[in-house]
Amino acid sequence: MDAEAAKMIGAGLAVIALHGVALGIGNIFSALVTSIARNPAARSEVFGIGILGFALTEAIALFALVVALLLLFAL
């Protein structure tokens, strides 16, 4: 196997993390909508926590993307 094929395989494996990120974001917003539907008065408290969870989960996606791009273009 040559180096180019190994790069492609490594980048593909690094992007597998995006599947987990997609599931995490779906769970976060599902829980956010459910909690607001059950208790609309708590929206101001719950919304900020949901957005923080979204931002932290999205950071994992950016890290995975950076690793994939580094594997493809830096090595």
C-alpha positions in Angstrom: 0.0 0.0 0.0 1.4 3.4 -0.9 1.5 6.5 1.2 -1.4 8.2 -0.6 -3.7 5.3 0.1 -2.7 5.3 3.8 -3.5 9.0 3.9 -6.9 8.5 2.5 -7.7 5.7 4.9 -6.4 7.7 7.9 -8.5 10.7 6.9 -11.6 8.5 6.4 -11.1 7.0 9.9 -10.7 10.5 11.4 -14.0 11.6 9.9 -15.9 8.7 11.6 -16.0 10.9 14.6 -18.5 13.1 12.7 -21.1 10.4 13.0 -20.9 10.6 16.8 -21.1 14.3 16.7 -24.2 14.2 14.6 -25.9 11.8 17.1 -24.8 14.0 20.0 -26.2 17.2 18.4 -29.4 15.4 17.7 -29.7 14.3 21.3 -28.9 17.7 22.6 -31.6 19.5 20.6 -34.1 16.6 21.2 -33.6 17.0 24.9 -33.8 20.8 24.6 -37.1 20.8 22.7 -38.6 18.2 25.1 -37.6 20.1 28.2 -39.0 23.4 26.8 -42.2 21.6 25.8 -42.6 20.2 29.3 -41.8 23.4 31.1 -41.9 26.6 29.0 -41.1 28.8 31.9 -37.7 27.3 32.2 -36.7 28.2 28.6 -34.4 31.0 29.6 -32.4 28.7 31.9 -32.3 25.6 29.6 -31.6 27.3 26.3 -28.2 28.6 27.3 -27.1 25.2 28.5 -28.4 23.6 25.3 -26.4 26.0 23.1 -23.3 25.5 25.2 -23.7 21.7 24.7 -24.1 22.3 21.0 -21.0 24.4 20.8 -18.8 21.9 22.7 -20.1 19.0 20.6 -19.5 21.0 17.4 -15.9 21.6 18.6 -15.3 17.9 18.4 -16.4 17.9 14.8 -14.0 20.7 14.0 -11.2 18.8 15.7 -12.0 15.7 13.6 -12.0 17.8 10.4 -8.7 19.4 11.3 -7.1 16.0 11.9 -8.4 14.7 8.6 -7.1 17.7 6.7 -3.7 17.4 8.5 -3.5 13.7 7.5 -4.3 14.6 3.9 -2.2 17.6 3.3 0.5 18.0 6.0 2.1 14.6 6.0 
